[in-house]
Amino acid sequence: MIFAVFLISLASAKTERIEEAPELLERDGRWFSLRGGPRQPQPTDHAWDPVAVYALDELSEEEFQQLFEAHRAHVPELNLKY
């Protein structure tokens, strides 16, 4: 399984486990593009699934980076070493 992080807005992110990580995914009527991964985190005190990061397809790279930074405090998988 792959742990997918969907960055929606500065105030909203969603996570779910998915079988595959395609370049584009539709969720709740919106299109998300794969922006990172899936990558296997380095081992820590427990096993981690590979992590894939998605953002709304219409966002620029700069907007994606802002969302990524905003959610690092709330989504531990965004802080792992790979």
N, C-alpha and C positions, 0 to 999 in steps of 0.2 A: 504494500500500500504506500501511497504518497500522501504526505501531509501538505495540503494546499492552503495557501493564505491568499484571500481575495481582498485587496485594498480598494475600498469603495470611495471613501471621502476622508477628510481629516478626522472626523468623528466616528467613522464606521469601517470595520473590517470584519470579515467572516472567515472561518476556517472549516475545513472538512477533509475527510479522507477520500481519495479518488484512486482508481485503478491505473489510469494512464494520465499523462500530462501533455495534451495536445497544445499546439500553438494558440488556438482560439477555443474558448468555452463560452457557452451561453448559460447564464444564471439569472433567474428572476427577470427575464426579458431583456437583459443587458449583455453585451459582449465583453469578455475579458481576454486580454492577450497575456501570454506567458512572458514574464519579464526576468525571471531568474530560475535556474534549476531545471529539473529536479537534481538536487545535490545531496550527497550523503554527509551529514554532520560528523565531525570527529567524535570519537567515543568520550563520554563523560561518566557520571555515576549511574546512568541507565542508557538503554538502547534508544536511538532515535530513528524514525522513518525518514526516508529522503524528503526534502522540502522543496516545494515549487511555489513561486510567488507570482501572482496574477494581479493585474490592475486593469481598470477600464480601458478598452482599446483606444478610445479617443484621446487619452491623456498623453502629453508630451513626456519625454524622458525627465525633464526638470520637475514636472508635476508628480511623476512617479516617485522620484527621489524624495520629495517633500512628504509624500504619504508614507513611504518606507520609514523615514526618520521619525515621523509622528507616531507610528505604531510600534516601534522597537520597545518601548516601555511596557506595552500591553501584550505583545506576542513574543514569548521567549524564543521561539524558533528563528526569529529574525536576528537574534544576537549570537547564535551558535557559530563556532569556528568550523570551516569546511576545508 
